[in-house]
Amino acid sequence: MKMLKHEKVHANQSDQQQKHIAFFSTRPYERALYSELLETVSVDNDKPIKVVFFEHPLNASTAASCNGYSDVVVFVNDDINAATINALKRCGVKHIALRCAGFNNVDVKAAKKAGIKVSRVPAYSPETVAEHTLALILTLNRKTHKAYNRVREGNFDLGGLMGFTLHGKTVGVIGTGKIGQAVIRILLGFGCRVLCFDPQPDNDVTASGAHYVTLNELLEKSVIVTLHCPLNEKSHHIINAESIDKMPQGVMLINTSRGGLVDDNAIIKGLKSKKIGYLGLDVYERESELFFHDHSQEIIQDDIFQRLTTFPNVLITGHQGFFTLEALHEIAATTLNNIITGANTL
């Protein structure tokens, strides 16, 4: 696969302090990528951009390590609350750059009060997450993960592998931003009937052949419900006991957006009652304590997560939906551009 090419970022920093950037919650593949891209960055005052990569997350306890840095780059599970922001201010940080689209983990009001800018990556390869959403749907439906293990053991029995034809089924898409629209395009290509809910309808969605309905109608008529909305006060636990009760028996629920959109206890009850026939998750409400790390030699203490993994009709991936070469390049290029030019500020 060819590496993506990016135009050289050119910045005039004559009136700015030298850039000292601290990256948090980084993995080796990110360090290599950002280091490569930073070599393409030029500044008029010829002062090199200084960078440090930390594996640990940024929170109120670790913010002291930002002393002397002008910018911090954070990810989805870093905790940028008011206490963290106050600590960053004392360290002289001027800019918090999220290398993701969501910003529910940042107290934006506290940052504004502290005089610290916050930027994000508003859109990156929406097809990447959309394709992972369909991967969860198809894997749960046709049970390819189970078939793979059987065949490796020489078991070719088809018992328990029955799926359903996706063509002609009604699928509900909650949230019709760029990722939601990418999911809709794929579903329409499969021949599905697509119902949508979003407080801000988009004419392009209607023109594509999907239909906006009320949330209740979507829940009542969709055999598959997939979430693609941001996490905020209004959407927190949008999937709860009441909304699950409205769904058809045996519904498939997919969440590749944010863990806080679903009430885990209600989900477990729905699985036990068989109201939820399939569950696909790429996110989890308390994922910051689990995801992006190897816990295979440990005893996981999260009882709710452990309970979810016991159901045979549940498929969980560890916030993998964004993880393609193309998406990582777009995220990295946009993040660095935000730091240099001040773009995409909240």
Beta strands, then each sheet from edge to edge (+ up, - down):
strand 1: 10-11
strand 2: 20-23
strand 3: 42-43
strand 4: 50-53
strand 5: 71-74
strand 6: 95-98
strand 7: 117-119
strand 8: 170-174
strand 9: 193-197
strand 10: 211-212
strand 11: 224-227
strand 12: 251-255
strand 13: 276-281
strand 14: 314-316
sheet 1: 1+ 3+
sheet 2: 4+ 2+ 5+ 6+ 7+
sheet 3: 10+ 9+ 8+ 11+ 12+ 13+ 14+
end
